[in-house]
Amino acid sequence: MATVFELGLLNYFSPIIVFLFVLIILWALLEKTNFFPGNKFANMLIAFCLSFLFILIPELREIITLSTPWFVIMFIFLFMLILIFLFMGVKPEVIGKLFGGPKPNLTIVWFIIIIAFAIFGYAFTQVYGEQVHAITSGETTDGGSELTQNIGAILFTPKVLGMVFLMVLAGFAVRFISTASDFS
């Protein structure tokens, strides 16, 4: 007997859920960053167009479908961690200063950002992994050119990826070293 909680039933509503999720998140980000200050309609229109693109392109919809449960687990974990500290007697103001306020703790913020990038990296490899593998392996694909395979072989070699990683790491190091510290 089929139940309401059967996951096959949720696949029919997946485009609507992805559309609403992307619409709400993008609109909130555009409003928070004041992308168009004082023009809520422009922010809503941009969020609507981008969320419509997310339901039209199946790969983007699949990325959101794969990454959303992991973000829910991450936020539930953070919520439980905050509750544990509150039950242990830590004042809410102290916890609030860690995540926001005038001087947030950048270690926690960057840790959450790194976890978010790892979740999106996992989703991207699940969706686009076979296409990248076909480009870098040297196998001829339908409609694929030799130039595309050569560029993919160059970009995805361990030396080039290692160099990109070190450049990004050096950029963050320079940024963090050059900013004023709170040691005084």
Secondary structure, DSSP 8 states (H G I E B T S, - for coil): ---TT-HHHHGGGHHHHHHHHHHHHHHHHHHHTTSSTT-HHHHHHHHHHHHHHHHHSHHHHHHHHHHHHHHHHHHHHHHHHHHHHHHTT--HHHHHHHHSSSS--HHHHHHHHHHHHHHHHHHHHHHHHHHHHHHHH----TT--HHHHHHHHHHTSHHHHHHHHHHHHHHHHHHHHHS--S--
